[in-house]
Amino acid sequence: MDFDLTNTMHALPDLVIKTRAGQLITKTEGLAEPEIVIGKLTLDTAPANRVKPKGVKNTDFTGKKVDFQGEAKKNSFKGNAGEDAVVAYEKAQLKLAGRADLADLVVATRETIGKTAKFDVQSYEVDGTKKYIEVKTTSGSKNNLFHISEGEVKFSENNANHYYLYRIYNFDVKTGNGDFYIEKGAVDINKLTATNYVM
């Protein structure tokens, strides 16, 4: 069966699940989440050299088995870890600038607004101006492509003067270490490549 174990355990607290291997999973084990480790982010000031994908080259469109739930959970954990690393970085920068008062206000929006937030981290300039930070985290290299939604692009356009994209790469979720660069302003739609279609 494919289902969200954490939500199932919340809905059915007395449920005990037995795996095919015979292991019993209790509520405590089912709700356990891996701990996010905050390491060090290293700022890279050189621009990225993203290369547009060349598209599909083969004609074999047979499906392949993908663990979508497992991949989504792994990507969600990596994304949260990246956001928390940016929160820690922003807090440290503000404290270094003598603005511990603003550092205390920096938050990951998933903790305050929830998943409907239009950006990932609420931070501040030294003068108190708000910063809207979108965080994109991958374990791949600097020039690897990443996904960004239409809503995120629109938000960047509507808030160009306060919008920042923090692109984390070479990210190791075990140590919390990675590299990142910053792009300020609206996302350049000329650099985007469509990956999904609707009709």
Order of alpha helices (4+ residues) and beta strands (2+ residues): alpha-beta-beta-alpha-beta-alpha-alpha-beta-alpha-beta-beta-alpha-beta-beta
